[in-house]
């Protein structure tokens, strides 16, 4: 084994060591943020401690039986009043608002982790999808949008934005 091979192994060992240190540091940052918040808040905890955090619903996008499925966690939201699902120029746009219904003035909050406010999530959908077959349902705090696989002719593609009604309380029927 030449000195070049030995040097390469030593460099690799050193890089692996620093990669491991960086991974540990990232994990520690996550733990600290989980308990105390961001580094800025740790440095000056009085600033923004009770500032309203933006509401960004968690999103899963996956394939099921060749259909594209988008799921958003939207607990405590009235989908009929506060959620809009549209297709605009080949992009699925889900927007809405999570409202803070009651303001309790008698109680002093020590920590408020619930997020409120408007949100908008955009997901590109595959070309050639029949946008008229896209369905959306809301049940148990989860919005599920199903984009069925299916080709359409170029002339049949929707040019204008199309609003998709959100059905509540049941799972979507599989597109025919």
Beta strands, then each sheet from edge to edge (+ up, - down):
strand 1: 59-64
strand 2: 67-73
strand 3: 83-88
strand 4: 91-98
strand 5: 117-124
strand 6: 135-139
strand 7: 142-147
strand 8: 162-164
strand 9: 166-168
sheet 1: 1+ 2- 7+ 6- 9-
sheet 2: 5+ 4- 3+ 8-
end
